[in-house]
């Protein structure tokens, strides 16, 4: 069975302010770097708070084989 780890990416991502402004190449480079690390974007939601637009993306990548943790707590 595949196991996944998840990462939240938002418009306030601290990676050099990559999501600020209309620099498409910078955004593509950042997404490609995440892909090189094995991350895959699986969902995106666009938000409007205080008349400001932002987004929230969920990325996942497969966990290496190892013991499976019990998610039921």
GIDANOR-V305049 format. One record per backbone hydrogen bond with DSSP energy under -1.0 kcal/mol. NH is the residue of the N-H (numbers start at 1). CO is the residue of the C=O. If there is no record, write none. Layout:
nh:co
NH:CO
NH:CO
This chain:
nh:co
5:61
7:59
9:57
11:55
13:10
16:14
20:17
24:22
27:23
28:24
29:25
30:26
31:27
32:28
33:29
34:30
35:31
36:32
37:33
38:35
39:34
40:60
42:58
43:58
45:56
47:54
49:52
52:49
54:47
56:45
57:9
58:43
59:7
60:40
61:5
63:3
